[in-house]
Amino acid sequence: MMIKGNPVSEGIALGEAYLYVPFVPQVEQSEFPPEEASRYLEQYDRIRETARTELEDIRDCLTGAGDPDKARIFTAHIDILFDAAMDEDIRECIGEDCMMPDWAIHKVFEKYIRILSKAKDDLIRERVADLRDVKTRLLRIWAGVPEKNLAALEKPVVVVAHDLFPSDTATLDRSKVLALVTEVGGATSHSAIIARSYEIPALLGVSGAMENLSHGQSLIVDAVDGLLITDPDEDQKREYESRKKAFAAHMEQVRQYLSAQPRTADGVDIEVELNLGAASPQELEGSRYVDGVGLFRTEFIYMGREQLPTEEEQVEIYKKVLAQFGDRPVTLRTLDIGGDKKLDCMELPREENPFLGNRALRLCFHKPEVFRTQLRAALRASVCGNLWIMFPMVGSMDDIRRAKAFVKEAKAELDAEGVPYSPNVKLGIMIEIPSIALMADLAAQEVDFASIGTNDLCQYATAVDRMNPDVTQYYQPYHPAMFRLMGYVVEQFNKAGKPICVCGELGGDKLAPAVLIGLGMRRLSMGLASVARTKKLISGLTIPRAEELATQVRQMATAHEVEEYLTRELADLL
């Protein structure tokens, strides 16, 4: 059977399906006869030992992969598992009150969750998420459900899910993931962005995948033409093995441009910068190929963990990135949570329209202690490099001035404490809301730089939920209105002599960089997987040719016309 999907990260993979379904515990109050107490206490001991083994295996796996920060999370979970007070309460519930182990575990953990939730100390309250995670693990083992964890896969598989949240992908072991297949999500979802940065083939928007596929089923993922083939025969396997090799050979040719200087054929330098997520060693390897970091998505530091990162933890991470890039700019985007991005370590309200709700900078204003901690950490780390701080989801001049006031307060605090920071930190904004794009002339007078976030700018300009598969056809990054809007922003920032960049997915797109250069853009930021391809495109382009493309595109009527035109005109450079 062949199923259509949206190929958001190119590549071809053959392998077995791994159906990923997070466990949701179902517990009911129940008791047993008193004479059965010893048997159920023994079962509780076995559950706890199984949980310890699982946690130790994950911790050791993460430590071996060079990720000690995530490993420490699971060490903390082991400590909770063997907490003396909780263990005594659970044993009392089973041995004396004759509660079934699952009900005893649920009741005791919930008691401590309520106690910690009322604590005045933020760090203590943050332990609540750790307790919930350990409780879920114990109840899953009691229910006899095997663990499904993307950080500890046993062998290479095709991960199939309804959706993958950033917290899932933050712990993903990319060496064991052949491809990603989800029922929802589009080209700008975080699953897609992670897949591209890891160069994992990904096919999203595959309707009915969880219902129609089975665990261990043989699959071919064609994330070039957008096909999922189930139970392929030998001829199909041979054909796709051949296609896979051909694709790999083409990518090898493209990779030859990875170290090239990004300069147009008529001698104009274009800065190519890197989009960073978790700032893992693998991501930082790309530092030698780029001119800096155009987007450091700091939310990934908060994901996949049960408590908020402390100021000290953030300082160390930011220092590491800044030191890696030396004098080259590192653009740190402040916490961008909400919309499709949730945190285990922060309770967010359920909203009818989360993309239009309390997210990103708005959420930071709503939680000033979280915002202030991040700003202090960033400023403290700034002594190690060339730090640029960027605020997301800016809709007005009021937003800009309020954010700058927070920075001023953070600096005043550090001054009072005698803590050094660089006096040269630049402050800028993400342009992703049309209201601030249309005020680019005034914004350029208020900030040091700006970067266009094309993913959300397209979403808000075209009034389309980019995560909703039912309206995918209306989410049109090549819409002529997008290029008109971006053209105005670039013109105003260039006129003011302020740096302007594109850090959204169009920055590393196959076709769009040629138009962006024609609009006057001289800085592009993207995932490492797009760097070589973009440099290849730049090297064959002249500024007059790019300007002609930009002129023609802004006069067209539809996104389809734009895509057809660019595909035809740039065929010799792809």
Buried (B, 14 or more C-beta within 10 A) or exposed (E): EEBEBBBBBBBBBBBBBBBBEEBEBEBEEEBBEEEBBEEBBEBBEEBBEBBBEBBEBBBEBBBEBEBEBBBBBBBBBBEBBEBEEBBEBBBEBBBEEBBBBBBBBBBBBBEBBEEBEEEEEEEBBBBBBBBBBBBBBBBBBBEEEEBBBBBBBEEBBBBBBBBBBBBBBBBBBBEBBBBBBBBBBBBBBBBBBBBBBBBBBBBBBBEEBBEBBEEEBBBBBBBBEBBBBBEBEEEBBEBBEEBBEEBEEEBEEBBEBBEBEBBBEEEBEBBBBBBBBBBBEBBBEBBEBBBBBBBBBBBBBBBBBBBBBBBEBBBEBBBBBBEBBEEBBBBBBBBBBBBBBBBBBBEBEEEEEBBEBBBBBBBBBEBEEBBBBBBBBBBBBBEBBBBBBBBBBBBEBEBBEBBBEBBEBBBEBBEEEEEEBBEEBBBBBBBBBBEBBBBBBEBBEBBBBBBBBBBBBBBBBBEBBBBBBEBBEBBBBBBBBBBBBBBBBBBBBBEBEBBBBBBBBBBBBBBBBBBBBBBBBBBBBBBBBBBBBBBBBBBBBBBEBBBEBBEBBBEBEEBEBBBEBBEEBBEEBE
